[in-house]
Amino acid sequence: MIEIKTKLRKWGNSFGIVVPQKTIETTEIKEGDEVTILMNKEKTKNVLGEMFGTLKTKKTTREIMEEIDKELDSEF
């Protein structure tokens, strides 16, 4: 199995994908061959938020930093 990344494109009333020539050559597929496509939509909106989560607070960054400083000062 080979994995490629490509964009879905509108062709008339349908949608299609373009398979790069290099992939065609390495897999030796040709016009008319039946292929199976596994599709997965990639999310690109908030990659960092998905990786690290989000913090919902009404405090400003300065207020949060001051709280952290107070906690660190009290530990020493």
PDB file of N, CA, C and O in Angstrom:
ATOM      1  N   MET A   1       0.863  -1.185   0.000  1.00  0.00           N
ATOM      2  CA  MET A   1       0.000   0.000   0.000  1.00  0.00           C
ATOM      3  C   MET A   1       0.894   1.228   0.000  1.00  0.00           C
ATOM      4  O   MET A   1       1.948   1.242   0.637  1.00  0.00           O
ATOM      5  N   ILE A   2       0.474   2.239  -0.706  1.00  0.00           N
ATOM      6  CA  ILE A   2       1.222   3.492  -0.801  1.00  0.00           C
ATOM      7  C   ILE A   2       0.330   4.623  -0.315  1.00  0.00           C
ATOM      8  O   ILE A   2      -0.875   4.615  -0.566  1.00  0.00           O
ATOM      9  N   GLU A   3       0.909   5.591   0.374  1.00  0.00           N
ATOM     10  CA  GLU A   3       0.130   6.737   0.879  1.00  0.00           C
ATOM     11  C   GLU A   3       0.564   7.991   0.137  1.00  0.00           C
ATOM     12  O   GLU A   3       1.756   8.268   0.005  1.00  0.00           O
ATOM     13  N   ILE A   4      -0.414   8.740  -0.342  1.00  0.00           N
ATOM     14  CA  ILE A   4      -0.126  10.025  -0.983  1.00  0.00           C
ATOM     15  C   ILE A   4      -1.050  11.071  -0.379  1.00  0.00           C
ATOM     16  O   ILE A   4      -2.124  10.751   0.129  1.00  0.00           O
ATOM     17  N   LYS A   5      -0.621  12.314  -0.442  1.00  0.00           N
ATOM     18  CA  LYS A   5      -1.474  13.426  -0.015  1.00  0.00           C
ATOM     19  C   LYS A   5      -1.827  14.225  -1.256  1.00  0.00           C
ATOM     20  O   LYS A   5      -0.952  14.597  -2.038  1.00  0.00           O
ATOM     21  N   THR A   6      -3.095  14.483  -1.428  1.00  0.00           N
ATOM     22  CA  THR A   6      -3.556  15.233  -2.585  1.00  0.00           C
ATOM     23  C   THR A   6      -4.823  15.978  -2.198  1.00  0.00           C
ATOM     24  O   THR A   6      -5.413  15.705  -1.152  1.00  0.00           O
ATOM     25  N   LYS A   7      -5.236  16.901  -3.020  1.00  0.00           N
ATOM     26  CA  LYS A   7      -6.437  17.683  -2.747  1.00  0.00           C
ATOM     27  C   LYS A   7      -7.587  17.201  -3.616  1.00  0.00           C
ATOM     28  O   LYS A   7      -7.396  16.827  -4.772  1.00  0.00           O
ATOM     29  N   LEU A   8      -8.769  17.216  -3.048  1.00  0.00           N
ATOM     30  CA  LEU A   8      -9.984  16.904  -3.786  1.00  0.00           C
ATOM     31  C   LEU A   8     -10.305  18.096  -4.677  1.00  0.00           C
ATOM     32  O   LEU A   8     -10.275  19.242  -4.227  1.00  0.00           O
ATOM     33  N   ARG A   9     -10.611  17.823  -5.940  1.00  0.00           N
ATOM     34  CA  ARG A   9     -10.871  18.906  -6.895  1.00  0.00           C
ATOM     35  C   ARG A   9     -12.205  18.693  -7.587  1.00  0.00           C
ATOM     36  O   ARG A   9     -12.633  17.562  -7.819  1.00  0.00           O
ATOM     37  N   LYS A  10     -12.852  19.800  -7.911  1.00  0.00           N
ATOM     38  CA  LYS A  10     -14.148  19.749  -8.582  1.00  0.00           C
ATOM     39  C   LYS A  10     -13.917  19.603 -10.079  1.00  0.00           C
ATOM     40  O   LYS A  10     -13.173  20.376 -10.683  1.00  0.00           O
ATOM     41  N   TRP A  11     -14.560  18.604 -10.670  1.00  0.00           N
ATOM     42  CA  TRP A  11     -14.527  18.375 -12.111  1.00  0.00           C
ATOM     43  C   TRP A  11     -15.953  18.260 -12.587  1.00  0.00           C
ATOM     44  O   TRP A  11     -16.573  17.207 -12.436  1.00  0.00           O
ATOM     45  N   GLY A  12     -16.490  19.327 -13.162  1.00  0.00           N
ATOM     46  CA  GLY A  12     -17.884  19.328 -13.601  1.00  0.00           C
ATOM     47  C   GLY A  12     -18.810  19.174 -12.417  1.00  0.00           C
ATOM     48  O   GLY A  12     -18.741  19.955 -11.469  1.00  0.00           O
ATOM     49  N   ASN A  13     -19.677  18.174 -12.458  1.00  0.00           N
ATOM     50  CA  ASN A  13     -20.586  17.908 -11.342  1.00  0.00           C
ATOM     51  C   ASN A  13     -20.023  16.898 -10.351  1.00  0.00           C
ATOM     52  O   ASN A  13     -20.719  16.485  -9.424  1.00  0.00           O
ATOM     53  N   SER A  14     -18.779  16.500 -10.536  1.00  0.00           N
ATOM     54  CA  SER A  14     -18.163  15.480  -9.689  1.00  0.00           C
ATOM     55  C   SER A  14     -16.928  16.047  -8.997  1.00  0.00           C
ATOM     56  O   SER A  14     -16.552  17.199  -9.211  1.00  0.00           O
ATOM     57  N   PHE A  15     -16.315  15.225  -8.176  1.00  0.00           N
ATOM     58  CA  PHE A  15     -15.037  15.551  -7.553  1.00  0.00           C
ATOM     59  C   PHE A  15     -14.038  14.474  -7.929  1.00  0.00           C
ATOM     60  O   PHE A  15     -14.416  13.333  -8.193  1.00  0.00           O
ATOM     61  N   GLY A  16     -12.784  14.829  -7.954  1.00  0.00           N
ATOM     62  CA  GLY A  16     -11.754  13.854  -8.289  1.00  0.00           C
ATOM     63  C   GLY A  16     -10.452  14.182  -7.594  1.00  0.00           C
ATOM     64  O   GLY A  16     -10.297  15.255  -7.010  1.00  0.00           O
ATOM     65  N   ILE A  17      -9.517  13.248  -7.662  1.00  0.00           N
ATOM     66  CA  ILE A  17      -8.187  13.472  -7.107  1.00  0.00           C
ATOM     67  C   ILE A  17      -7.170  13.270  -8.217  1.00  0.00           C
ATOM     68  O   ILE A  17      -7.434  12.582  -9.203  1.00  0.00           O
ATOM     69  N   VAL A  18      -6.016  13.872  -8.045  1.00  0.00           N
ATOM     70  CA  VAL A  18      -4.924  13.696  -8.997  1.00  0.00           C
ATOM     71  C   VAL A  18      -3.876  12.822  -8.323  1.00  0.00           C
ATOM     72  O   VAL A  18      -3.413  13.131  -7.226  1.00  0.00           O
ATOM     73  N   VAL A  19      -3.512  11.748  -8.975  1.00  0.00           N
ATOM     74  CA  VAL A  19      -2.462  10.870  -8.462  1.00  0.00           C
ATOM     75  C   VAL A  19      -1.157  11.288  -9.141  1.00  0.00           C
ATOM     76  O   VAL A  19      -1.080  11.300 -10.369  1.00  0.00           O
ATOM     77  N   PRO A  20      -0.137  11.628  -8.360  1.00  0.00           N
ATOM     78  CA  PRO A  20       1.131  12.083  -8.955  1.00  0.00           C
ATOM     79  C   PRO A  20       1.745  11.038  -9.884  1.00  0.00           C
ATOM     80  O   PRO A  20       1.624   9.835  -9.648  1.00  0.00           O
ATOM     81  N   GLN A  21       2.394  11.503 -10.928  1.00  0.00           N
ATOM     82  CA  GLN A  21       3.008  10.621 -11.924  1.00  0.00           C
ATOM     83  C   GLN A  21       3.999   9.659 -11.281  1.00  0.00           C
ATOM     84  O   GLN A  21       4.062   8.491 -11.664  1.00  0.00           O
ATOM     85  N   LYS A  22       4.770  10.134 -10.313  1.00  0.00           N
ATOM     86  CA  LYS A  22       5.764   9.285  -9.647  1.00  0.00           C
ATOM     87  C   LYS A  22       5.083   8.089  -8.976  1.00  0.00           C
ATOM     88  O   LYS A  22       5.605   6.974  -9.003  1.00  0.00           O
ATOM     89  N   THR A  23       3.913   8.328  -8.376  1.00  0.00           N
ATOM     90  CA  THR A  23       3.166   7.244  -7.744  1.00  0.00           C
ATOM     91  C   THR A  23       2.668   6.255  -8.787  1.00  0.00           C
ATOM     92  O   THR A  23       2.696   5.045  -8.566  1.00  0.00           O
ATOM     93  N   ILE A  24       2.217   6.767  -9.912  1.00  0.00           N
ATOM     94  CA  ILE A  24       1.759   5.912 -11.003  1.00  0.00           C
ATOM     95  C   ILE A  24       2.903   5.002 -11.457  1.00  0.00           C
ATOM     96  O   ILE A  24       2.712   3.805 -11.672  1.00  0.00           O
ATOM     97  N   GLU A  25       4.086   5.584 -11.596  1.00  0.00           N
ATOM     98  CA  GLU A  25       5.236   4.815 -12.071  1.00  0.00           C
ATOM     99  C   GLU A  25       5.688   3.773 -11.052  1.00  0.00           C
ATOM    100  O   GLU A  25       5.987   2.639 -11.425  1.00  0.00           O
ATOM    101  N   THR A  26       5.743   4.139  -9.774  1.00  0.00           N
ATOM    102  CA  THR A  26       6.247   3.193  -8.767  1.00  0.00           C
ATOM    103  C   THR A  26       5.256   2.074  -8.473  1.00  0.00           C
ATOM    104  O   THR A  26       5.669   0.970  -8.114  1.00  0.00           O
ATOM    105  N   THR A  27       3.964   2.333  -8.616  1.00  0.00           N
ATOM    106  CA  THR A  27       2.969   1.290  -8.344  1.00  0.00           C
ATOM    107  C   THR A  27       2.596   0.511  -9.595  1.00  0.00           C
ATOM    108  O   THR A  27       1.933  -0.524  -9.519  1.00  0.00           O
ATOM    109  N   GLU A  28       3.029   1.020 -10.753  1.00  0.00           N
ATOM    110  CA  GLU A  28       2.747   0.392 -12.044  1.00  0.00           C
ATOM    111  C   GLU A  28       1.247   0.229 -12.311  1.00  0.00           C
ATOM    112  O   GLU A  28       0.830  -0.746 -12.938  1.00  0.00           O
ATOM    113  N   ILE A  29       0.442   1.178 -11.838  1.00  0.00           N
ATOM    114  CA  ILE A  29      -0.975   1.142 -12.171  1.00  0.00           C
ATOM    115  C   ILE A  29      -1.177   1.865 -13.497  1.00  0.00           C
ATOM    116  O   ILE A  29      -0.375   2.711 -13.894  1.00  0.00           O
ATOM    117  N   LYS A  30      -2.251   1.517 -14.160  1.00  0.00           N
ATOM    118  CA  LYS A  30      -2.512   2.153 -15.459  1.00  0.00           C
ATOM    119  C   LYS A  30      -3.993   2.477 -15.572  1.00  0.00           C
ATOM    120  O   LYS A  30      -4.806   2.019 -14.769  1.00  0.00           O
ATOM    121  N   GLU A  31      -4.327   3.263 -16.565  1.00  0.00           N
ATOM    122  CA  GLU A  31      -5.706   3.658 -16.784  1.00  0.00           C
ATOM    123  C   GLU A  31      -6.597   2.420 -16.872  1.00  0.00           C
ATOM    124  O   GLU A  31      -6.282   1.459 -17.574  1.00  0.00           O
ATOM    125  N   GLY A  32      -7.704   2.462 -16.153  1.00  0.00           N
ATOM    126  CA  GLY A  32      -8.648   1.355 -16.154  1.00  0.00           C
ATOM    127  C   GLY A  32      -8.450   0.390 -14.990  1.00  0.00           C
ATOM    128  O   GLY A  32      -9.344  -0.402 -14.693  1.00  0.00           O
ATOM    129  N   ASP A  33      -7.277   0.443 -14.314  1.00  0.00           N
ATOM    130  CA  ASP A  33      -7.064  -0.420 -13.154  1.00  0.00           C
ATOM    131  C   ASP A  33      -7.989   0.005 -12.015  1.00  0.00           C
ATOM    132  O   ASP A  33      -8.271   1.190 -11.837  1.00  0.00           O
ATOM    133  N   GLU A  34      -8.445  -0.963 -11.262  1.00  0.00           N
ATOM    134  CA  GLU A  34      -9.282  -0.672 -10.104  1.00  0.00           C
ATOM    135  C   GLU A  34      -8.371  -0.425  -8.909  1.00  0.00           C
ATOM    136  O   GLU A  34      -7.462  -1.211  -8.642  1.00  0.00           O
ATOM    137  N   VAL A  35      -8.616   0.661  -8.194  1.00  0.00           N
ATOM    138  CA  VAL A  35      -7.829   1.007  -7.008  1.00  0.00           C
ATOM    139  C   VAL A  35      -8.775   1.263  -5.841  1.00  0.00           C
ATOM    140  O   VAL A  35      -9.940   1.608  -6.040  1.00  0.00           O
ATOM    141  N   THR A  36      -8.275   1.094  -4.641  1.00  0.00           N
ATOM    142  CA  THR A  36      -9.029   1.396  -3.430  1.00  0.00           C
ATOM    143  C   THR A  36      -8.428   2.632  -2.800  1.00  0.00           C
ATOM    144  O   THR A  36      -7.210   2.728  -2.651  1.00  0.00           O
ATOM    145  N   ILE A  37      -9.271   3.578  -2.429  1.00  0.00           N
ATOM    146  CA  ILE A  37      -8.809   4.825  -1.832  1.00  0.00           C
ATOM    147  C   ILE A  37      -9.366   4.921  -0.423  1.00  0.00           C
ATOM    148  O   ILE A  37     -10.578   4.830  -0.226  1.00  0.00           O
ATOM    149  N   LEU A  38      -8.495   5.102   0.556  1.00  0.00           N
ATOM    150  CA  LEU A  38      -8.899   5.353   1.936  1.00  0.00           C
ATOM    151  C   LEU A  38      -8.782   6.846   2.157  1.00  0.00           C
ATOM    152  O   LEU A  38      -7.705   7.415   1.977  1.00  0.00           O
ATOM    153  N   MET A  39      -9.871   7.490   2.544  1.00  0.00           N
ATOM    154  CA  MET A  39      -9.848   8.943   2.670  1.00  0.00           C
ATOM    155  C   MET A  39      -9.879   9.353   4.140  1.00  0.00           C
ATOM    156  O   MET A  39     -10.542   8.727   4.966  1.00  0.00           O
ATOM    157  N   ASN A  40      -9.147  10.417   4.440  1.00  0.00           N
ATOM    158  CA  ASN A  40      -9.093  10.968   5.781  1.00  0.00           C
ATOM    159  C   ASN A  40      -8.934  12.474   5.645  1.00  0.00           C
ATOM    160  O   ASN A  40      -7.938  12.948   5.100  1.00  0.00           O
ATOM    161  N   LYS A  41      -9.901  13.220   6.134  1.00  0.00           N
ATOM    162  CA  LYS A  41      -9.816  14.678   6.063  1.00  0.00           C
ATOM    163  C   LYS A  41      -8.890  15.167   7.163  1.00  0.00           C
ATOM    164  O   LYS A  41      -9.074  14.846   8.337  1.00  0.00           O
ATOM    165  N   GLU A  42      -7.896  15.948   6.770  1.00  0.00           N
ATOM    166  CA  GLU A  42      -6.952  16.480   7.741  1.00  0.00           C
ATOM    167  C   GLU A  42      -7.454  17.814   8.273  1.00  0.00           C
ATOM    168  O   GLU A  42      -7.893  18.683   7.519  1.00  0.00           O
ATOM    169  N   LYS A  43      -7.377  17.951   9.582  1.00  0.00           N
ATOM    170  CA  LYS A  43      -7.760  19.208  10.216  1.00  0.00           C
ATOM    171  C   LYS A  43      -6.520  20.067  10.350  1.00  0.00           C
ATOM    172  O   LYS A  43      -5.490  19.614  10.849  1.00  0.00           O
ATOM    173  N   THR A  44      -6.621  21.308   9.904  1.00  0.00           N
ATOM    174  CA  THR A  44      -5.457  22.190   9.983  1.00  0.00           C
ATOM    175  C   THR A  44      -5.765  23.487  10.717  1.00  0.00           C
ATOM    176  O   THR A  44      -4.953  24.412  10.705  1.00  0.00           O
ATOM    177  N   LYS A  45      -6.925  23.565  11.353  1.00  0.00           N
ATOM    178  CA  LYS A  45      -7.310  24.829  11.963  1.00  0.00           C
ATOM    179  C   LYS A  45      -6.502  25.147  13.211  1.00  0.00           C
ATOM    180  O   LYS A  45      -5.853  26.192  13.271  1.00  0.00           O
ATOM    181  N   ASN A  46      -6.526  24.275  14.202  1.00  0.00           N
ATOM    182  CA  ASN A  46      -5.884  24.580  15.474  1.00  0.00           C
ATOM    183  C   ASN A  46      -4.997  23.417  15.899  1.00  0.00           C
ATOM    184  O   ASN A  46      -5.314  22.693  16.842  1.00  0.00           O
ATOM    185  N   VAL A  47      -3.903  23.251  15.203  1.00  0.00           N
ATOM    186  CA  VAL A  47      -3.016  22.119  15.453  1.00  0.00           C
ATOM    187  C   VAL A  47      -2.449  22.173  16.868  1.00  0.00           C
ATOM    188  O   VAL A  47      -2.453  21.158  17.565  1.00  0.00           O
ATOM    189  N   LEU A  48      -1.966  23.322  17.303  1.00  0.00           N
ATOM    190  CA  LEU A  48      -1.402  23.435  18.650  1.00  0.00           C
ATOM    191  C   LEU A  48      -2.453  23.195  19.717  1.00  0.00           C
ATOM    192  O   LEU A  48      -2.174  22.548  20.727  1.00  0.00           O
ATOM    193  N   GLY A  49      -3.659  23.709  19.507  1.00  0.00           N
ATOM    194  CA  GLY A  49      -4.740  23.485  20.465  1.00  0.00           C
ATOM    195  C   GLY A  49      -5.079  22.018  20.596  1.00  0.00           C
ATOM    196  O   GLY A  49      -5.350  21.538  21.697  1.00  0.00           O
ATOM    197  N   GLU A  50      -5.069  21.298  19.484  1.00  0.00           N
ATOM    198  CA  GLU A  50      -5.347  19.869  19.533  1.00  0.00           C
ATOM    199  C   GLU A  50      -4.223  19.106  20.214  1.00  0.00           C
ATOM    200  O   GLU A  50      -4.475  18.127  20.916  1.00  0.00           O
ATOM    201  N   MET A  51      -2.984  19.545  20.015  1.00  0.00           N
ATOM    202  CA  MET A  51      -1.848  18.850  20.616  1.00  0.00           C
ATOM    203  C   MET A  51      -1.752  19.102  22.120  1.00  0.00           C
ATOM    204  O   MET A  51      -1.503  18.176  22.892  1.00  0.00           O
ATOM    205  N   PHE A  52      -1.949  20.344  22.529  1.00  0.00           N
ATOM    206  CA  PHE A  52      -1.702  20.710  23.915  1.00  0.00           C
ATOM    207  C   PHE A  52      -2.963  21.077  24.695  1.00  0.00           C
ATOM    208  O   PHE A  52      -2.896  21.283  25.906  1.00  0.00           O
ATOM    209  N   GLY A  53      -4.094  21.160  24.032  1.00  0.00           N
ATOM    210  CA  GLY A  53      -5.325  21.552  24.710  1.00  0.00           C
ATOM    211  C   GLY A  53      -5.462  23.058  24.743  1.00  0.00           C
ATOM    212  O   GLY A  53      -4.563  23.789  24.326  1.00  0.00           O
ATOM    213  N   THR A  54      -6.589  23.508  25.239  1.00  0.00           N
ATOM    214  CA  THR A  54      -6.825  24.939  25.348  1.00  0.00           C
ATOM    215  C   THR A  54      -7.147  25.293  26.784  1.00  0.00           C
ATOM    216  O   THR A  54      -7.653  24.464  27.541  1.00  0.00           O
ATOM    217  N   LEU A  55      -6.857  26.500  27.147  1.00  0.00           N
ATOM    218  CA  LEU A  55      -7.115  26.992  28.486  1.00  0.00           C
ATOM    219  C   LEU A  55      -8.197  28.056  28.391  1.00  0.00           C
ATOM    220  O   LEU A  55      -8.015  29.091  27.749  1.00  0.00           O
ATOM    221  N   LYS A  56      -9.325  27.788  29.036  1.00  0.00           N
ATOM    222  CA  LYS A  56     -10.417  28.758  29.020  1.00  0.00           C
ATOM    223  C   LYS A  56     -10.439  29.466  30.368  1.00  0.00           C
ATOM    224  O   LYS A  56     -10.782  28.874  31.392  1.00  0.00           O
ATOM    225  N   THR A  57     -10.072  30.728  30.351  1.00  0.00           N
ATOM    226  CA  THR A  57     -10.028  31.513  31.577  1.00  0.00           C
ATOM    227  C   THR A  57     -10.306  32.970  31.248  1.00  0.00           C
ATOM    228  O   THR A  57     -10.121  33.419  30.117  1.00  0.00           O
ATOM    229  N   LYS A  58     -10.750  33.691  32.256  1.00  0.00           N
ATOM    230  CA  LYS A  58     -10.986  35.124  32.061  1.00  0.00           C
ATOM    231  C   LYS A  58      -9.817  35.943  32.575  1.00  0.00           C
ATOM    232  O   LYS A  58      -9.820  37.171  32.494  1.00  0.00           O
ATOM    233  N   LYS A  59      -8.807  35.245  33.111  1.00  0.00           N
ATOM    234  CA  LYS A  59      -7.631  35.942  33.622  1.00  0.00           C
ATOM    235  C   LYS A  59      -6.718  36.318  32.468  1.00  0.00           C
ATOM    236  O   LYS A  59      -6.650  35.625  31.454  1.00  0.00           O
ATOM    237  N   THR A  60      -6.029  37.412  32.641  1.00  0.00           N
ATOM    238  CA  THR A  60      -5.055  37.821  31.637  1.00  0.00           C
ATOM    239  C   THR A  60      -3.774  36.998  31.819  1.00  0.00           C
ATOM    240  O   THR A  60      -3.573  36.353  32.848  1.00  0.00           O
ATOM    241  N   THR A  61      -2.940  37.039  30.823  1.00  0.00           N
ATOM    242  CA  THR A  61      -1.666  36.332  30.913  1.00  0.00           C
ATOM    243  C   THR A  61      -0.843  36.875  32.067  1.00  0.00           C
ATOM    244  O   THR A  61      -0.179  36.114  32.771  1.00  0.00           O
ATOM    245  N   ARG A  62      -0.883  38.183  32.265  1.00  0.00           N
ATOM    246  CA  ARG A  62      -0.132  38.801  33.367  1.00  0.00           C
ATOM    247  C   ARG A  62      -0.613  38.265  34.721  1.00  0.00           C
ATOM    248  O   ARG A  62       0.200  37.961  35.593  1.00  0.00           O
ATOM    249  N   GLU A  63      -1.925  38.151  34.894  1.00  0.00           N
ATOM    250  CA  GLU A  63      -2.467  37.637  36.157  1.00  0.00           C
ATOM    251  C   GLU A  63      -2.038  36.184  36.392  1.00  0.00           C
ATOM    252  O   GLU A  63      -1.692  35.807  37.512  1.00  0.00           O
ATOM    253  N   ILE A  64      -2.063  35.394  35.356  1.00  0.00           N
ATOM    254  CA  ILE A  64      -1.642  33.997  35.483  1.00  0.00           C
ATOM    255  C   ILE A  64      -0.163  33.921  35.838  1.00  0.00           C
ATOM    256  O   ILE A  64       0.228  33.138  36.704  1.00  0.00           O
ATOM    257  N   MET A  65       0.663  34.729  35.175  1.00  0.00           N
ATOM    258  CA  MET A  65       2.095  34.730  35.461  1.00  0.00           C
ATOM    259  C   MET A  65       2.382  35.193  36.891  1.00  0.00           C
ATOM    260  O   MET A  65       3.272  34.651  37.546  1.00  0.00           O
ATOM    261  N   GLU A  66       1.642  36.182  37.379  1.00  0.00           N
ATOM    262  CA  GLU A  66       1.824  36.646  38.755  1.00  0.00           C
ATOM    263  C   GLU A  66       1.469  35.542  39.749  1.00  0.00           C
ATOM    264  O   GLU A  66       2.154  35.381  40.759  1.00  0.00           O
ATOM    265  N   GLU A  67       0.406  34.780  39.476  1.00  0.00           N
ATOM    266  CA  GLU A  67       0.038  33.662  40.347  1.00  0.00           C
ATOM    267  C   GLU A  67       1.143  32.600  40.362  1.00  0.00           C
ATOM    268  O   GLU A  67       1.475  32.058  41.416  1.00  0.00           O
ATOM    269  N   ILE A  68       1.700  32.314  39.204  1.00  0.00           N
ATOM    270  CA  ILE A  68       2.780  31.330  39.125  1.00  0.00           C
ATOM    271  C   ILE A  68       3.991  31.815  39.908  1.00  0.00           C
ATOM    272  O   ILE A  68       4.616  31.042  40.635  1.00  0.00           O
ATOM    273  N   ASP A  69       4.327  33.106  39.759  1.00  0.00           N
ATOM    274  CA  ASP A  69       5.466  33.668  40.495  1.00  0.00           C
ATOM    275  C   ASP A  69       5.247  33.560  41.995  1.00  0.00           C
ATOM    276  O   ASP A  69       6.172  33.200  42.724  1.00  0.00           O
ATOM    277  N   LYS A  70       4.026  33.868  42.482  1.00  0.00           N
ATOM    278  CA  LYS A  70       3.727  33.773  43.908  1.00  0.00           C
ATOM    279  C   LYS A  70       3.894  32.335  44.414  1.00  0.00           C
ATOM    280  O   LYS A  70       4.450  32.104  45.488  1.00  0.00           O
ATOM    281  N   GLU A  71       3.402  31.371  43.618  1.00  0.00           N
ATOM    282  CA  GLU A  71       3.517  29.971  44.013  1.00  0.00           C
ATOM    283  C   GLU A  71       4.974  29.530  44.065  1.00  0.00           C
ATOM    284  O   GLU A  71       5.380  28.808  44.976  1.00  0.00           O
ATOM    285  N   LEU A  72       5.756  29.966  43.088  1.00  0.00           N
ATOM    286  CA  LEU A  72       7.164  29.605  43.076  1.00  0.00           C
ATOM    287  C   LEU A  72       7.927  30.245  44.244  1.00  0.00           C
ATOM    288  O   LEU A  72       8.790  29.606  44.848  1.00  0.00           O
ATOM    289  N   ASP A  73       7.608  31.504  44.558  1.00  0.00           N
ATOM    290  CA  ASP A  73       8.256  32.198  45.660  1.00  0.00           C
ATOM    291  C   ASP A  73       7.922  31.534  46.994  1.00  0.00           C
ATOM    292  O   ASP A  73       8.779  31.449  47.873  1.00  0.00           O
ATOM    293  N   SER A  74       6.693  31.066  47.150  1.00  0.00           N
ATOM    294  CA  SER A  74       6.293  30.452  48.415  1.00  0.00           C
ATOM    295  C   SER A  74       6.934  29.085  48.632  1.00  0.00           C
ATOM    296  O   SER A  74       7.021  28.620  49.768  1.00  0.00           O
ATOM    297  N   GLU A  75       7.385  28.433  47.554  1.00  0.00           N
ATOM    298  CA  GLU A  75       8.020  27.117  47.684  1.00  0.00           C
ATOM    299  C   GLU A  75       9.462  27.230  48.177  1.00  0.00           C
ATOM    300  O   GLU A  75       9.996  26.262  48.719  1.00  0.00           O
ATOM    301  N   PHE A  76      10.093  28.366  48.006  1.00  0.00           N
ATOM    302  CA  PHE A  76      11.493  28.504  48.407  1.00  0.00           C
ATOM    303  C   PHE A  76      11.593  29.294  49.622  1.00  0.00           C
ATOM    304  O   PHE A  76      12.696  29.523  50.120  1.00  0.00           O
TER     305      PHE A  76
END
